[in-house]
Amino acid sequence: MSEPQDRAGAVLTIDLDAIAANWRRLRDRLNGAECAGVVKADAYGLGAAQVAPALHRAGCRTFFVATIDEAIRLRPLVPDARVFVLNGVYPRTEDDFLAHELLPVLNTPEQVALWRAAAARRGHPLAAAVHVDTGMARLGLSPAEAEALGGDDALWRAVRPVLLLSHLACAEDGPGEAMNREQRQRFQAARALLPPMAASLANSSGIFLGADFHFDLARPGAALFGVNPTPGKPNPMAQVVHLQGKIVQVRHVDTPMTVGYGATHRIARRGRLATVAAGYADGYLRSLSNRATGVIGGRSVPMVGRVSMDLITFDISDVPERLAHPGAVIDLIGPDNPVDRIAAEAGTIGYEILTSLGRRYHRRYRGGSA
Ligand SMILES: *Cc1c(COP(=O)(O)O)cnc(C)c1O
């Protein structure tokens, strides 16, 4: 009988040791501030069930997810850790937070009121994080709302604030970007309006803006998974993802012809094409058509023609036949074509490449032991 990797069109290897090393590297930059781990969207598509315990073994004790369902699944994996839910509390979910010992991020006056009412019903204070908006206009209390709530002493006897957070809009643009300084100032102003609590502003890129962005806790996600937090500069993070697609067919072309749907690529000279078993249904984005780079035997090979649902085609004319044959693999993401490069070729960001990684890939985890 076959093994799953025999049946899969592509094998996705996720290096848990690299994730742990990245977490330690970020923690070491923080000079004593706490390093949390953001594992929303199934740990950016890499598998929270494997990633969260690996981060926990590395020493991570505070986790962020987007939704309460993600938090409920995460809870048993990291029993003694704090788990914050970024999207906050919705009506009728209060008891779920308490049953699973989850902490809501309170983003709006309505969420603050829900949590306060839950505390009143329970008859004791309930802990939560508070989110203030400093420039995203997405989630978080406005300055006016923070000011109005800040003076409500009875509120802060019911809601025990454990973390004030805000989110940077332009962190990857570096310390010279004025928006970062402005958001930091607005964050400080909001802090002064609210009761004393620990503070958190930096995502992955925010950690690289300098010590005055570190506060008490940083919230990296993407950098843990190998995305460059300092675009335009060398990537300080270890690569985590290796995606190898299997060659199904090698096509010898000896007369001029076109490749794929829409006939968007023309082969003018004699050559060889390798058809690989991955496509846009696997998150190999269609915008990579005629743009992506594969790597085989240490050589870059251009992806030619359109990405189809289950197949892609590479021009392997310059690769020796002994290397590129049916059953051999082409790196779709690897050391020489890392996730940021593929993202640039697709016209997107590494975050989208990772969270799109398909369910048909055979997933293999490396490392991660205690
Ligand atoms: C997703 C998210 C993060 C992590 O951001 P990265 O850029 O992936 O490090 C941190 N904080 C909030 C509020 C987020 O939504």
The ligand as a MOL file (V3000), in Angstrom:
LIG
                    3D

  0  0  0     0  0            999 V3000
M  V30 BEGIN CTAB
M  V30 COUNTS 15 15 0 0 0
M  V30 BEGIN ATOM
M  V30 1 C -2.1960 39.5460 13.2160 0
M  V30 2 C -1.9080 40.4770 14.3200 0
M  V30 3 C -0.6310 40.5090 14.8950 0
M  V30 4 C 0.5600 39.7690 14.3120 0
M  V30 5 O 1.0420 40.5260 13.2290 0
M  V30 6 P 2.3280 40.0610 12.3780 0
M  V30 7 O 2.5020 41.1620 11.4100 0
M  V30 8 O 1.9340 38.7800 11.7250 0
M  V30 9 O 3.4390 39.9050 13.3180 0
M  V30 10 C -0.4450 41.2880 16.0200 0
M  V30 11 N -1.4600 42.0260 16.5400 0
M  V30 12 C -2.6950 42.0430 15.9810 0
M  V30 13 C -3.7590 42.8880 16.5900 0
M  V30 14 C -2.9630 41.2840 14.8440 0
M  V30 15 O -4.1630 41.3120 14.2840 0
M  V30 END ATOM
M  V30 BEGIN BOND
M  V30 1 1 1 2
M  V30 2 1 2 3
M  V30 3 2 2 14
M  V30 4 1 3 4
M  V30 5 2 3 10
M  V30 6 1 4 5
M  V30 7 1 5 6
M  V30 8 2 6 7
M  V30 9 1 6 8
M  V30 10 1 6 9
M  V30 11 1 10 11
M  V30 12 2 11 12
M  V30 13 1 12 13
M  V30 14 1 12 14
M  V30 15 1 14 15
M  V30 END BOND
M  V30 END CTAB
M  END
